[in-house]
Amino acid sequence: MSENPAADTAAGLTVERLRADVEQVLGEPPGSLGEHDNLLDRGMDSIRLMSLVESWRTAGVETDFITLAEEPTVAAWTRLLLDV
């Protein structure tokens, strides 16, 4: 186990995968989302968000709908889920 427990739990999730997953559920081309774009304004809805939550839980990340909905940006989710 590493000195960073958050990194261990998120071993199946990378910055690249997080961004790609978000772009995929929103139907956006790769690289089209800004780090600080409000994902709700870009089309993120509760069903898409729950899909991401379940996918990332499968990858070993502990998160929930409410946590992600509070600050819906790629930058915030990267910080919350990957401790970067």
PDB file of N, CA, C and O in Angstrom:
ATOM      1  N   MET A   1       0.846  -1.188   0.000  1.00  0.00           N
ATOM      2  CA  MET A   1       0.000   0.000   0.000  1.00  0.00           C
ATOM      3  C   MET A   1       0.881   1.237   0.000  1.00  0.00           C
ATOM      4  O   MET A   1       1.895   1.263   0.698  1.00  0.00           O
ATOM      5  N   SER A   2       0.527   2.255  -0.757  1.00  0.00           N
ATOM      6  CA  SER A   2       1.331   3.469  -0.833  1.00  0.00           C
ATOM      7  C   SER A   2       1.054   4.364   0.360  1.00  0.00           C
ATOM      8  O   SER A   2       0.188   4.072   1.185  1.00  0.00           O
ATOM      9  N   GLU A   3       1.807   5.471   0.444  1.00  0.00           N
ATOM     10  CA  GLU A   3       1.597   6.433   1.519  1.00  0.00           C
ATOM     11  C   GLU A   3       0.349   7.268   1.295  1.00  0.00           C
ATOM     12  O   GLU A   3      -0.077   7.988   2.199  1.00  0.00           O
ATOM     13  N   ASN A   4      -0.254   7.189   0.100  1.00  0.00           N
ATOM     14  CA  ASN A   4      -1.448   7.965  -0.221  1.00  0.00           C
ATOM     15  C   ASN A   4      -2.629   7.010  -0.388  1.00  0.00           C
ATOM     16  O   ASN A   4      -2.813   6.437  -1.462  1.00  0.00           O
ATOM     17  N   PRO A   5      -3.440   6.832   0.681  1.00  0.00           N
ATOM     18  CA  PRO A   5      -4.566   5.901   0.592  1.00  0.00           C
ATOM     19  C   PRO A   5      -5.550   6.253  -0.513  1.00  0.00           C
ATOM     20  O   PRO A   5      -6.145   5.352  -1.104  1.00  0.00           O
ATOM     21  N   ALA A   6      -5.739   7.536  -0.813  1.00  0.00           N
ATOM     22  CA  ALA A   6      -6.660   7.928  -1.886  1.00  0.00           C
ATOM     23  C   ALA A   6      -6.176   7.377  -3.225  1.00  0.00           C
ATOM     24  O   ALA A   6      -6.985   6.962  -4.055  1.00  0.00           O
ATOM     25  N   ALA A   7      -4.876   7.372  -3.433  1.00  0.00           N
ATOM     26  CA  ALA A   7      -4.338   6.842  -4.688  1.00  0.00           C
ATOM     27  C   ALA A   7      -4.594   5.344  -4.787  1.00  0.00           C
ATOM     28  O   ALA A   7      -4.856   4.831  -5.875  1.00  0.00           O
ATOM     29  N   ASP A   8      -4.520   4.639  -3.659  1.00  0.00           N
ATOM     30  CA  ASP A   8      -4.777   3.200  -3.677  1.00  0.00           C
ATOM     31  C   ASP A   8      -6.225   2.896  -4.027  1.00  0.00           C
ATOM     32  O   ASP A   8      -6.484   1.996  -4.826  1.00  0.00           O
ATOM     33  N   THR A   9      -7.173   3.621  -3.451  1.00  0.00           N
ATOM     34  CA  THR A   9      -8.578   3.339  -3.728  1.00  0.00           C
ATOM     35  C   THR A   9      -8.964   3.729  -5.134  1.00  0.00           C
ATOM     36  O   THR A   9      -9.914   3.177  -5.690  1.00  0.00           O
ATOM     37  N   ALA A  10      -8.246   4.671  -5.721  1.00  0.00           N
ATOM     38  CA  ALA A  10      -8.572   5.132  -7.062  1.00  0.00           C
ATOM     39  C   ALA A  10      -7.666   4.487  -8.112  1.00  0.00           C
ATOM     40  O   ALA A  10      -7.502   5.018  -9.211  1.00  0.00           O
ATOM     41  N   ALA A  11      -7.077   3.332  -7.762  1.00  0.00           N
ATOM     42  CA  ALA A  11      -6.100   2.703  -8.656  1.00  0.00           C
ATOM     43  C   ALA A  11      -6.660   2.438 -10.050  1.00  0.00           C
ATOM     44  O   ALA A  11      -5.905   2.456 -11.022  1.00  0.00           O
ATOM     45  N   GLY A  12      -7.969   2.193 -10.175  1.00  0.00           N
ATOM     46  CA  GLY A  12      -8.559   1.922 -11.474  1.00  0.00           C
ATOM     47  C   GLY A  12      -8.997   3.166 -12.217  1.00  0.00           C
ATOM     48  O   GLY A  12      -9.491   3.071 -13.341  1.00  0.00           O
ATOM     49  N   LEU A  13      -8.826   4.333 -11.612  1.00  0.00           N
ATOM     50  CA  LEU A  13      -9.258   5.589 -12.236  1.00  0.00           C
ATOM     51  C   LEU A  13      -8.054   6.507 -12.386  1.00  0.00           C
ATOM     52  O   LEU A  13      -7.300   6.731 -11.439  1.00  0.00           O
ATOM     53  N   THR A  14      -7.892   7.026 -13.581  1.00  0.00           N
ATOM     54  CA  THR A  14      -6.824   7.985 -13.867  1.00  0.00           C
ATOM     55  C   THR A  14      -7.452   9.297 -14.302  1.00  0.00           C
ATOM     56  O   THR A  14      -8.650   9.359 -14.577  1.00  0.00           O
ATOM     57  N   VAL A  15      -6.644  10.340 -14.364  1.00  0.00           N
ATOM     58  CA  VAL A  15      -7.120  11.633 -14.855  1.00  0.00           C
ATOM     59  C   VAL A  15      -7.657  11.476 -16.274  1.00  0.00           C
ATOM     60  O   VAL A  15      -8.700  12.029 -16.622  1.00  0.00           O
ATOM     61  N   GLU A  16      -6.930  10.716 -17.084  1.00  0.00           N
ATOM     62  CA  GLU A  16      -7.338  10.514 -18.480  1.00  0.00           C
ATOM     63  C   GLU A  16      -8.666   9.769 -18.569  1.00  0.00           C
ATOM     64  O   GLU A  16      -9.532  10.123 -19.369  1.00  0.00           O
ATOM     65  N   ARG A  17      -8.823   8.731 -17.738  1.00  0.00           N
ATOM     66  CA  ARG A  17     -10.075   7.971 -17.774  1.00  0.00           C
ATOM     67  C   ARG A  17     -11.241   8.827 -17.273  1.00  0.00           C
ATOM     68  O   ARG A  17     -12.328   8.794 -17.850  1.00  0.00           O
ATOM     69  N   LEU A  18     -11.020   9.583 -16.216  1.00  0.00           N
ATOM     70  CA  LEU A  18     -12.081  10.436 -15.689  1.00  0.00           C
ATOM     71  C   LEU A  18     -12.595  11.362 -16.791  1.00  0.00           C
ATOM     72  O   LEU A  18     -13.798  11.444 -17.038  1.00  0.00           O
ATOM     73  N   ARG A  19     -11.667  12.057 -17.448  1.00  0.00           N
ATOM     74  CA  ARG A  19     -12.056  12.991 -18.519  1.00  0.00           C
ATOM     75  C   ARG A  19     -12.754  12.251 -19.660  1.00  0.00           C
ATOM     76  O   ARG A  19     -13.787  12.705 -20.153  1.00  0.00           O
ATOM     77  N   ALA A  20     -12.198  11.116 -20.080  1.00  0.00           N
ATOM     78  CA  ALA A  20     -12.787  10.351 -21.187  1.00  0.00           C
ATOM     79  C   ALA A  20     -14.185   9.847 -20.830  1.00  0.00           C
ATOM     80  O   ALA A  20     -15.086   9.867 -21.668  1.00  0.00           O
ATOM     81  N   ASP A  21     -14.366   9.395 -19.585  1.00  0.00           N
ATOM     82  CA  ASP A  21     -15.685   8.921 -19.153  1.00  0.00           C
ATOM     83  C   ASP A  21     -16.707  10.050 -19.200  1.00  0.00           C
ATOM     84  O   ASP A  21     -17.831   9.858 -19.664  1.00  0.00           O
ATOM     85  N   VAL A  22     -16.316  11.222 -18.721  1.00  0.00           N
ATOM     86  CA  VAL A  22     -17.233  12.378 -18.719  1.00  0.00           C
ATOM     87  C   VAL A  22     -17.582  12.762 -20.152  1.00  0.00           C
ATOM     88  O   VAL A  22     -18.750  12.984 -20.472  1.00  0.00           O
ATOM     89  N   GLU A  23     -16.570  12.838 -21.013  1.00  0.00           N
ATOM     90  CA  GLU A  23     -16.827  13.195 -22.413  1.00  0.00           C
ATOM     91  C   GLU A  23     -17.742  12.168 -23.073  1.00  0.00           C
ATOM     92  O   GLU A  23     -18.621  12.525 -23.857  1.00  0.00           O
ATOM     93  N   GLN A  24     -17.534  10.901 -22.755  1.00  0.00           N
ATOM     94  CA  GLN A  24     -18.359   9.854 -23.360  1.00  0.00           C
ATOM     95  C   GLN A  24     -19.821   9.974 -22.946  1.00  0.00           C
ATOM     96  O   GLN A  24     -20.707   9.924 -23.798  1.00  0.00           O
ATOM     97  N   VAL A  25     -20.088  10.131 -21.644  1.00  0.00           N
ATOM     98  CA  VAL A  25     -21.492  10.204 -21.220  1.00  0.00           C
ATOM     99  C   VAL A  25     -22.185  11.458 -21.730  1.00  0.00           C
ATOM    100  O   VAL A  25     -23.405  11.480 -21.892  1.00  0.00           O
ATOM    101  N   LEU A  26     -21.393  12.511 -21.985  1.00  0.00           N
ATOM    102  CA  LEU A  26     -21.981  13.741 -22.510  1.00  0.00           C
ATOM    103  C   LEU A  26     -22.032  13.765 -24.039  1.00  0.00           C
ATOM    104  O   LEU A  26     -22.622  14.672 -24.626  1.00  0.00           O
ATOM    105  N   GLY A  27     -21.416  12.772 -24.682  1.00  0.00           N
ATOM    106  CA  GLY A  27     -21.394  12.745 -26.138  1.00  0.00           C
ATOM    107  C   GLY A  27     -20.507  13.835 -26.725  1.00  0.00           C
ATOM    108  O   GLY A  27     -20.747  14.312 -27.834  1.00  0.00           O
ATOM    109  N   GLU A  28     -19.482  14.227 -25.973  1.00  0.00           N
ATOM    110  CA  GLU A  28     -18.558  15.279 -26.398  1.00  0.00           C
ATOM    111  C   GLU A  28     -17.314  14.656 -27.023  1.00  0.00           C
ATOM    112  O   GLU A  28     -16.882  13.586 -26.596  1.00  0.00           O
ATOM    113  N   PRO A  29     -16.736  15.307 -28.022  1.00  0.00           N
ATOM    114  CA  PRO A  29     -15.482  14.795 -28.594  1.00  0.00           C
ATOM    115  C   PRO A  29     -14.334  14.930 -27.593  1.00  0.00           C
ATOM    116  O   PRO A  29     -14.348  15.822 -26.745  1.00  0.00           O
ATOM    117  N   PRO A  30     -13.348  14.051 -27.692  1.00  0.00           N
ATOM    118  CA  PRO A  30     -12.192  14.122 -26.786  1.00  0.00           C
ATOM    119  C   PRO A  30     -11.545  15.503 -26.806  1.00  0.00           C
ATOM    120  O   PRO A  30     -11.343  16.099 -27.864  1.00  0.00           O
ATOM    121  N   GLY A  31     -11.227  15.994 -25.614  1.00  0.00           N
ATOM    122  CA  GLY A  31     -10.558  17.282 -25.487  1.00  0.00           C
ATOM    123  C   GLY A  31     -11.459  18.494 -25.568  1.00  0.00           C
ATOM    124  O   GLY A  31     -10.970  19.624 -25.561  1.00  0.00           O
ATOM    125  N   SER A  32     -12.765  18.289 -25.644  1.00  0.00           N
ATOM    126  CA  SER A  32     -13.671  19.425 -25.834  1.00  0.00           C
ATOM    127  C   SER A  32     -14.119  20.085 -24.530  1.00  0.00           C
ATOM    128  O   SER A  32     -14.655  21.193 -24.557  1.00  0.00           O
ATOM    129  N   LEU A  33     -13.912  19.433 -23.409  1.00  0.00           N
ATOM    130  CA  LEU A  33     -14.346  20.002 -22.130  1.00  0.00           C
ATOM    131  C   LEU A  33     -13.211  20.763 -21.463  1.00  0.00           C
ATOM    132  O   LEU A  33     -12.081  20.280 -21.401  1.00  0.00           O
ATOM    133  N   GLY A  34     -13.515  21.950 -20.968  1.00  0.00           N
ATOM    134  CA  GLY A  34     -12.550  22.700 -20.176  1.00  0.00           C
ATOM    135  C   GLY A  34     -12.534  22.178 -18.756  1.00  0.00           C
ATOM    136  O   GLY A  34     -13.529  21.638 -18.275  1.00  0.00           O
ATOM    137  N   GLU A  35     -11.422  22.335 -18.094  1.00  0.00           N
ATOM    138  CA  GLU A  35     -11.277  21.856 -16.713  1.00  0.00           C
ATOM    139  C   GLU A  35     -12.349  22.422 -15.788  1.00  0.00           C
ATOM    140  O   GLU A  35     -12.802  21.744 -14.865  1.00  0.00           O
ATOM    141  N   HIS A  36     -12.748  23.650 -16.035  1.00  0.00           N
ATOM    142  CA  HIS A  36     -13.672  24.337 -15.129  1.00  0.00           C
ATOM    143  C   HIS A  36     -15.057  24.548 -15.735  1.00  0.00           C
ATOM    144  O   HIS A  36     -15.868  25.290 -15.179  1.00  0.00           O
ATOM    145  N   ASP A  37     -15.335  23.902 -16.869  1.00  0.00           N
ATOM    146  CA  ASP A  37     -16.683  23.981 -17.437  1.00  0.00           C
ATOM    147  C   ASP A  37     -17.684  23.386 -16.454  1.00  0.00           C
ATOM    148  O   ASP A  37     -17.436  22.337 -15.859  1.00  0.00           O
ATOM    149  N   ASN A  38     -18.813  24.061 -16.290  1.00  0.00           N
ATOM    150  CA  ASN A  38     -19.884  23.504 -15.460  1.00  0.00           C
ATOM    151  C   ASN A  38     -20.530  22.378 -16.259  1.00  0.00           C
ATOM    152  O   ASN A  38     -21.143  22.613 -17.300  1.00  0.00           O
ATOM    153  N   LEU A  39     -20.387  21.159 -15.763  1.00  0.00           N
ATOM    154  CA  LEU A  39     -20.870  19.998 -16.508  1.00  0.00           C
ATOM    155  C   LEU A  39     -22.390  19.941 -16.580  1.00  0.00           C
ATOM    156  O   LEU A  39     -22.942  19.317 -17.487  1.00  0.00           O
ATOM    157  N   LEU A  40     -23.070  20.580 -15.643  1.00  0.00           N
ATOM    158  CA  LEU A  40     -24.533  20.649 -15.732  1.00  0.00           C
ATOM    159  C   LEU A  40     -24.940  21.478 -16.944  1.00  0.00           C
ATOM    160  O   LEU A  40     -25.908  21.156 -17.633  1.00  0.00           O
ATOM    161  N   ASP A  41     -24.192  22.546 -17.193  1.00  0.00           N
ATOM    162  CA  ASP A  41     -24.454  23.387 -18.365  1.00  0.00           C
ATOM    163  C   ASP A  41     -24.117  22.657 -19.662  1.00  0.00           C
ATOM    164  O   ASP A  41     -24.647  23.001 -20.719  1.00  0.00           O
ATOM    165  N   ARG A  42     -23.244  21.655 -19.595  1.00  0.00           N
ATOM    166  CA  ARG A  42     -22.831  20.892 -20.773  1.00  0.00           C
ATOM    167  C   ARG A  42     -23.719  19.668 -21.001  1.00  0.00           C
ATOM    168  O   ARG A  42     -23.475  18.897 -21.930  1.00  0.00           O
ATOM    169  N   GLY A  43     -24.744  19.478 -20.169  1.00  0.00           N
ATOM    170  CA  GLY A  43     -25.690  18.393 -20.399  1.00  0.00           C
ATOM    171  C   GLY A  43     -25.678  17.266 -19.382  1.00  0.00           C
ATOM    172  O   GLY A  43     -26.410  16.288 -19.533  1.00  0.00           O
ATOM    173  N   MET A  44     -24.846  17.392 -18.337  1.00  0.00           N
ATOM    174  CA  MET A  44     -24.825  16.353 -17.309  1.00  0.00           C
ATOM    175  C   MET A  44     -26.160  16.370 -16.575  1.00  0.00           C
ATOM    176  O   MET A  44     -26.598  17.413 -16.089  1.00  0.00           O
ATOM    177  N   ASP A  45     -26.794  15.216 -16.500  1.00  0.00           N
ATOM    178  CA  ASP A  45     -28.040  15.093 -15.752  1.00  0.00           C
ATOM    179  C   ASP A  45     -27.866  13.987 -14.722  1.00  0.00           C
ATOM    180  O   ASP A  45     -26.807  13.365 -14.646  1.00  0.00           O
ATOM    181  N   SER A  46     -28.901  13.744 -13.933  1.00  0.00           N
ATOM    182  CA  SER A  46     -28.781  12.785 -12.836  1.00  0.00           C
ATOM    183  C   SER A  46     -28.502  11.360 -13.324  1.00  0.00           C
ATOM    184  O   SER A  46     -27.760  10.623 -12.675  1.00  0.00           O
ATOM    185  N   ILE A  47     -29.076  10.973 -14.435  1.00  0.00           N
ATOM    186  CA  ILE A  47     -28.850   9.614 -14.942  1.00  0.00           C
ATOM    187  C   ILE A  47     -27.412   9.448 -15.406  1.00  0.00           C
ATOM    188  O   ILE A  47     -26.777   8.437 -15.103  1.00  0.00           O
ATOM    189  N   ARG A  48     -26.898  10.413 -16.126  1.00  0.00           N
ATOM    190  CA  ARG A  48     -25.495  10.350 -16.572  1.00  0.00           C
ATOM    191  C   ARG A  48     -24.543  10.359 -15.372  1.00  0.00           C
ATOM    192  O   ARG A  48     -23.565   9.612 -15.337  1.00  0.00           O
ATOM    193  N   LEU A  49     -24.842  11.208 -14.399  1.00  0.00           N
ATOM    194  CA  LEU A  49     -23.989  11.298 -13.219  1.00  0.00           C
ATOM    195  C   LEU A  49     -23.985   9.987 -12.436  1.00  0.00           C
ATOM    196  O   LEU A  49     -22.932   9.536 -11.986  1.00  0.00           O
ATOM    197  N   MET A  50     -25.145   9.380 -12.273  1.00  0.00           N
ATOM    198  CA  MET A  50     -25.201   8.092 -11.561  1.00  0.00           C
ATOM    199  C   MET A  50     -24.452   7.007 -12.328  1.00  0.00           C
ATOM    200  O   MET A  50     -23.851   6.119 -11.724  1.00  0.00           O
ATOM    201  N   SER A  51     -24.486   7.078 -13.645  1.00  0.00           N
ATOM    202  CA  SER A  51     -23.731   6.137 -14.461  1.00  0.00           C
ATOM    203  C   SER A  51     -22.233   6.267 -14.178  1.00  0.00           C
ATOM    204  O   SER A  51     -21.532   5.263 -14.048  1.00  0.00           O
ATOM    205  N   LEU A  52     -21.749   7.503 -14.084  1.00  0.00           N
ATOM    206  CA  LEU A  52     -20.345   7.729 -13.762  1.00  0.00           C
ATOM    207  C   LEU A  52     -20.016   7.243 -12.360  1.00  0.00           C
ATOM    208  O   LEU A  52     -18.989   6.597 -12.151  1.00  0.00           O
ATOM    209  N   VAL A  53     -20.877   7.546 -11.404  1.00  0.00           N
ATOM    210  CA  VAL A  53     -20.652   7.110 -10.022  1.00  0.00           C
ATOM    211  C   VAL A  53     -20.502   5.592  -9.972  1.00  0.00           C
ATOM    212  O   VAL A  53     -19.571   5.083  -9.349  1.00  0.00           O
ATOM    213  N   GLU A  54     -21.398   4.874 -10.614  1.00  0.00           N
ATOM    214  CA  GLU A  54     -21.339   3.406 -10.592  1.00  0.00           C
ATOM    215  C   GLU A  54     -20.093   2.884 -11.295  1.00  0.00           C
ATOM    216  O   GLU A  54     -19.461   1.942 -10.817  1.00  0.00           O
ATOM    217  N   SER A  55     -19.741   3.479 -12.412  1.00  0.00           N
ATOM    218  CA  SER A  55     -18.544   3.068 -13.144  1.00  0.00           C
ATOM    219  C   SER A  55     -17.293   3.287 -12.294  1.00  0.00           C
ATOM    220  O   SER A  55     -16.418   2.424 -12.241  1.00  0.00           O
ATOM    221  N   TRP A  56     -17.211   4.428 -11.638  1.00  0.00           N
ATOM    222  CA  TRP A  56     -16.026   4.743 -10.844  1.00  0.00           C
ATOM    223  C   TRP A  56     -15.986   3.933  -9.558  1.00  0.00           C
ATOM    224  O   TRP A  56     -14.902   3.606  -9.073  1.00  0.00           O
ATOM    225  N   ARG A  57     -17.133   3.606  -9.000  1.00  0.00           N
ATOM    226  CA  ARG A  57     -17.149   2.715  -7.827  1.00  0.00           C
ATOM    227  C   ARG A  57     -16.593   1.346  -8.210  1.00  0.00           C
ATOM    228  O   ARG A  57     -15.852   0.731  -7.443  1.00  0.00           O
ATOM    229  N   THR A  58     -16.955   0.878  -9.396  1.00  0.00           N
ATOM    230  CA  THR A  58     -16.433  -0.398  -9.889  1.00  0.00           C
ATOM    231  C   THR A  58     -14.912  -0.337 -10.013  1.00  0.00           C
ATOM    232  O   THR A  58     -14.230  -1.348  -9.846  1.00  0.00           O
ATOM    233  N   ALA A  59     -14.387   0.847 -10.306  1.00  0.00           N
ATOM    234  CA  ALA A  59     -12.942   1.037 -10.436  1.00  0.00           C
ATOM    235  C   ALA A  59     -12.269   1.214  -9.066  1.00  0.00           C
ATOM    236  O   ALA A  59     -11.052   1.379  -8.986  1.00  0.00           O
ATOM    237  N   GLY A  60     -13.059   1.178  -8.003  1.00  0.00           N
ATOM    238  CA  GLY A  60     -12.495   1.263  -6.661  1.00  0.00           C
ATOM    239  C   GLY A  60     -12.549   2.628  -6.012  1.00  0.00           C
ATOM    240  O   GLY A  60     -11.915   2.848  -4.981  1.00  0.00           O
ATOM    241  N   VAL A  61     -13.296   3.548  -6.598  1.00  0.00           N
ATOM    242  CA  VAL A  61     -13.383   4.912  -6.062  1.00  0.00           C
ATOM    243  C   VAL A  61     -14.632   5.028  -5.193  1.00  0.00           C
ATOM    244  O   VAL A  61     -15.728   4.645  -5.604  1.00  0.00           O
ATOM    245  N   GLU A  62     -14.449   5.559  -3.995  1.00  0.00           N
ATOM    246  CA  GLU A  62     -15.586   5.808  -3.112  1.00  0.00           C
ATOM    247  C   GLU A  62     -16.103   7.218  -3.362  1.00  0.00           C
ATOM    248  O   GLU A  62     -15.436   8.201  -3.037  1.00  0.00           O
ATOM    249  N   THR A  63     -17.280   7.307  -3.933  1.00  0.00           N
ATOM    250  CA  THR A  63     -17.902   8.616  -4.163  1.00  0.00           C
ATOM    251  C   THR A  63     -19.402   8.432  -4.209  1.00  0.00           C
ATOM    252  O   THR A  63     -19.903   7.310  -4.140  1.00  0.00           O
ATOM    253  N   ASP A  64     -20.111   9.531  -4.327  1.00  0.00           N
ATOM    254  CA  ASP A  64     -21.562   9.457  -4.427  1.00  0.00           C
ATOM    255  C   ASP A  64     -22.087  10.630  -5.255  1.00  0.00           C
ATOM    256  O   ASP A  64     -21.367  11.580  -5.563  1.00  0.00           O
ATOM    257  N   PHE A  65     -23.334  10.527  -5.592  1.00  0.00           N
ATOM    258  CA  PHE A  65     -24.009  11.507  -6.441  1.00  0.00           C
ATOM    259  C   PHE A  65     -23.905  12.918  -5.861  1.00  0.00           C
ATOM    260  O   PHE A  65     -23.532  13.857  -6.566  1.00  0.00           O
ATOM    261  N   ILE A  66     -24.233  13.065  -4.583  1.00  0.00           N
ATOM    262  CA  ILE A  66     -24.269  14.388  -3.946  1.00  0.00           C
ATOM    263  C   ILE A  66     -22.900  15.062  -3.991  1.00  0.00           C
ATOM    264  O   ILE A  66     -22.794  16.245  -4.316  1.00  0.00           O
ATOM    265  N   THR A  67     -21.860  14.310  -3.665  1.00  0.00           N
ATOM    266  CA  THR A  67     -20.506  14.868  -3.657  1.00  0.00           C
ATOM    267  C   THR A  67     -20.131  15.426  -5.020  1.00  0.00           C
ATOM    268  O   THR A  67     -19.594  16.529  -5.121  1.00  0.00           O
ATOM    269  N   LEU A  68     -20.415  14.663  -6.068  1.00  0.00           N
ATOM    270  CA  LEU A  68     -20.063  15.114  -7.414  1.00  0.00           C
ATOM    271  C   LEU A  68     -20.962  16.253  -7.892  1.00  0.00           C
ATOM    272  O   LEU A  68     -20.501  17.151  -8.596  1.00  0.00           O
ATOM    273  N   ALA A  69     -22.220  16.222  -7.521  1.00  0.00           N
ATOM    274  CA  ALA A  69     -23.160  17.251  -7.970  1.00  0.00           C
ATOM    275  C   ALA A  69     -22.869  18.620  -7.346  1.00  0.00           C
ATOM    276  O   ALA A  69     -23.233  19.649  -7.915  1.00  0.00           O
ATOM    277  N   GLU A  70     -22.220  18.636  -6.191  1.00  0.00           N
ATOM    278  CA  GLU A  70     -21.934  19.906  -5.513  1.00  0.00           C
ATOM    279  C   GLU A  70     -20.976  20.789  -6.298  1.00  0.00           C
ATOM    280  O   GLU A  70     -21.094  22.014  -6.261  1.00  0.00           O
ATOM    281  N   GLU A  71     -20.033  20.185  -7.006  1.00  0.00           N
ATOM    282  CA  GLU A  71     -19.052  20.955  -7.770  1.00  0.00           C
ATOM    283  C   GLU A  71     -18.796  20.221  -9.093  1.00  0.00           C
ATOM    284  O   GLU A  71     -17.802  19.507  -9.230  1.00  0.00           O
ATOM    285  N   PRO A  72     -19.703  20.402 -10.065  1.00  0.00           N
ATOM    286  CA  PRO A  72     -19.664  19.596 -11.295  1.00  0.00           C
ATOM    287  C   PRO A  72     -18.686  20.113 -12.360  1.00  0.00           C
ATOM    288  O   PRO A  72     -19.099  20.628 -13.399  1.00  0.00           O
ATOM    289  N   THR A  73     -17.382  19.964 -12.081  1.00  0.00           N
ATOM    290  CA  THR A  73     -16.359  20.300 -13.063  1.00  0.00           C
ATOM    291  C   THR A  73     -15.327  19.178 -13.096  1.00  0.00           C
ATOM    292  O   THR A  73     -15.162  18.451 -12.116  1.00  0.00           O
ATOM    293  N   VAL A  74     -14.648  19.042 -14.204  1.00  0.00           N
ATOM    294  CA  VAL A  74     -13.585  18.034 -14.324  1.00  0.00           C
ATOM    295  C   VAL A  74     -12.495  18.313 -13.286  1.00  0.00           C
ATOM    296  O   VAL A  74     -11.981  17.383 -12.666  1.00  0.00           O
ATOM    297  N   ALA A  75     -12.143  19.577 -13.094  1.00  0.00           N
ATOM    298  CA  ALA A  75     -11.095  19.939 -12.135  1.00  0.00           C
ATOM    299  C   ALA A  75     -11.480  19.516 -10.713  1.00  0.00           C
ATOM    300  O   ALA A  75     -10.661  18.946  -9.993  1.00  0.00           O
ATOM    301  N   ALA A  76     -12.710  19.792 -10.313  1.00  0.00           N
ATOM    302  CA  ALA A  76     -13.148  19.439  -8.964  1.00  0.00           C
ATOM    303  C   ALA A  76     -13.192  17.928  -8.788  1.00  0.00           C
ATOM    304  O   ALA A  76     -12.760  17.414  -7.756  1.00  0.00           O
ATOM    305  N   TRP A  77     -13.700  17.218  -9.768  1.00  0.00           N
ATOM    306  CA  TRP A  77     -13.788  15.761  -9.656  1.00  0.00           C
ATOM    307  C   TRP A  77     -12.409  15.125  -9.632  1.00  0.00           C
ATOM    308  O   TRP A  77     -12.188  14.135  -8.934  1.00  0.00           O
ATOM    309  N   THR A  78     -11.486  15.692 -10.389  1.00  0.00           N
ATOM    310  CA  THR A  78     -10.104  15.180 -10.367  1.00  0.00           C
ATOM    311  C   THR A  78      -9.526  15.359  -8.969  1.00  0.00           C
ATOM    312  O   THR A  78      -8.907  14.444  -8.425  1.00  0.00           O
ATOM    313  N   ARG A  79      -9.727  16.531  -8.395  1.00  0.00           N
ATOM    314  CA  ARG A  79      -9.222  16.816  -7.045  1.00  0.00           C
ATOM    315  C   ARG A  79      -9.887  15.895  -6.014  1.00  0.00           C
ATOM    316  O   ARG A  79      -9.201  15.333  -5.160  1.00  0.00           O
ATOM    317  N   LEU A  80     -11.190  15.738  -6.084  1.00  0.00           N
ATOM    318  CA  LEU A  80     -11.921  14.918  -5.121  1.00  0.00           C
ATOM    319  C   LEU A  80     -11.608  13.425  -5.230  1.00  0.00           C
ATOM    320  O   LEU A  80     -11.403  12.749  -4.222  1.00  0.00           O
ATOM    321  N   LEU A  81     -11.575  12.925  -6.453  1.00  0.00           N
ATOM    322  CA  LEU A  81     -11.476  11.482  -6.648  1.00  0.00           C
ATOM    323  C   LEU A  81     -10.046  10.980  -6.750  1.00  0.00           C
ATOM    324  O   LEU A  81      -9.769   9.825  -6.425  1.00  0.00           O
ATOM    325  N   LEU A  82      -9.144  11.829  -7.195  1.00  0.00           N
ATOM    326  CA  LEU A  82      -7.761  11.371  -7.423  1.00  0.00           C
ATOM    327  C   LEU A  82      -6.758  12.079  -6.532  1.00  0.00           C
ATOM    328  O   LEU A  82      -5.566  11.773  -6.574  1.00  0.00           O
ATOM    329  N   ASP A  83      -7.226  13.021  -5.728  1.00  0.00           N
ATOM    330  CA  ASP A  83      -6.350  13.737  -4.793  1.00  0.00           C
ATOM    331  C   ASP A  83      -5.161  14.358  -5.514  1.00  0.00           C
ATOM    332  O   ASP A  83      -4.024  14.258  -5.053  1.00  0.00           O
ATOM    333  N   VAL A  84      -5.433  15.006  -6.663  1.00  0.00           N
ATOM    334  CA  VAL A  84      -4.377  15.662  -7.437  1.00  0.00           C
ATOM    335  C   VAL A  84      -4.601  17.152  -7.484  1.00  0.00           C
ATOM    336  O   VAL A  84      -3.812  17.876  -8.092  1.00  0.00           O
TER     337      VAL A  84
END
